[in-house]
Amino acid sequence: MPRIHHGFALALTLSLGLHASLLTHWVAPAPSVPPLVVQARLQAAPPEEPPPAKPKKRARTKTPSAKALNKTPTSLAAPPAPSAEEWRLASTYTPRNSKRYRHVWGQQVRSMMGTAVEGADQGQVRFRIEIAPDGRVAKVDELWSTSSKASKLAWQAIRHLPRHPPTPTGKPLVFEQTISFLPYETGWPPSYHLDCLPEPEAFRNPYVWDGASAPKVEAREHRPSPPEGCPPDSTAETIEEEEQSAKRQMEQWRWGR
C-alpha cells in the first residue's frame, strides 16, 4: 500500500469539505418569499365633453321677385244690365217658375255690383226673393255668403233696383238666386230648350214595396221630344251650346288642372 503524504491528505480533505458545503447550499431549498400582492384601483374615466355645437345656418328667405310683387290681380267687370227687350221676354216667360224672369233679375243685381277683383273680397251670396205681382221686391232673405264684400254690394244693389215689369203669371214669384262676385264668371245664362215640356214629377223610388201587395216596379218617366216652336224664343240646342256648357263645367270644377 503506497504511503500518502500528510500534506496531500490535508489538501484533499479541505477540497472535499469545500465542495460538500457548496453542494449543500445548492440543494437546500431557498427561503420562502412572501407573495407579491398587487392592488389595482380602478377609477372611472372623466365624462367626455360633448363636441361644440355647430352654428346653425340661417335659412335663406326667398325675396319675391319684382314680377311677383307687381302682379296685377285678375278682375272681371260686371255684365251689362238687361236690356228692355230682355225684360220684355222675361215678363212673358211662364215655364219653369218664370225661369227667364229669375235669371234676368239676378243679372240686374250683378250688373250693379261693379268689378270683381281676385282676392279676399271675391265670393258668392245666395238669397231667397219674393217678387210681388206688380214687379216690386216684396221680401229678400240672405241664406248664405262666402264674402262680406259680395254680400254688402248685393244688398246695396237690391235696395236701388229699378222697377221691374209685372211677374209673368200675375202672382207672387218666390225663388232662390245665387249672385257670383268672382273674377272669372258672373253667372251663366240658362238653357231654355226643354222648358216647354211638362214639369217632371217628383222622384219616387220605383222599387218601393209595402210588403203586402204584389210587387210592382213603377215605370220611369219618358220625356218626349220637344214640339216645334219650343222654346218660344231664339234659344236652340246646337253644338255651340253644348260646347259652351262643357266649357262652363270645366271652368267651374277645374278639370284637367
Steps between C-alpha positions, in 0.01 A plus 500: 500500500652824396564760754294817484674811583355696786474825298313340217243351738442834660443669163261228395300535818466873461396465136230245580371710786475806280315314225266341753407840643437639156285201405298527819428868437390427144270205595342665803169675426499873475328689780134569428422847373158650575290533180490838344150646528412743226204724569342685206258779573267569208385857458215601273610702205378859501193557279582611153396851418254525207648649189419865453171552314534615146338834431167458320479630154242769459232403256497714197181691457399520142432852406207523263600617164397836372276322251309327782471818701364687203251228400165652422208308657254345257182698466174476310266786429133467580275384216278755332155558643216314327358686203138604467451212254636246747263630768211484255570133421546425869166655593317259264700182570288272720672155480710368784385744765567802277854380435601787271367764741707352783818497293455857375435619855832348617678653201360841593633470854845383388530782246467751784769343721799615295829331417603183685871486591698192590563476872324488834200702380395256229222253575133418466180583681165322483158659562141393530290759316131574475383722213152650524265462198567860398880438484582658834753322726287390795750304710866397492682267739870422482555124533880493496803679363871432458604865486393793712585729212275309259220504757536873557501586129208269424286654775589846377394407147172345617408816691549708186342271241286669236135406471456171318218387271219299657561130560414269206222319687348801674572330832776543758825349379709327767842358415863467610788663317878479537693814403860431394750775576800323346783607268437214256121479460186697576236229472423304188186544296271200527378292209129521421498215247271256687308747712179451299474139617287424808670523832644159600331325789671476833738206524359180637697182554358255243596200716316599818277216627267503799549128563132414462389577145642339190845633415490749216772707343388850409571601142744783463392827352553536127560853378386543138688711251416869519241610248565753229527855625641395838625711666312815405818699438821487301679249726567172325700188577810520285851359510623845604266493798632159604859621469426802717335279762804268511734799523303646791519171691875472438555852630279438802658171608851576364522177298840419359691730741 
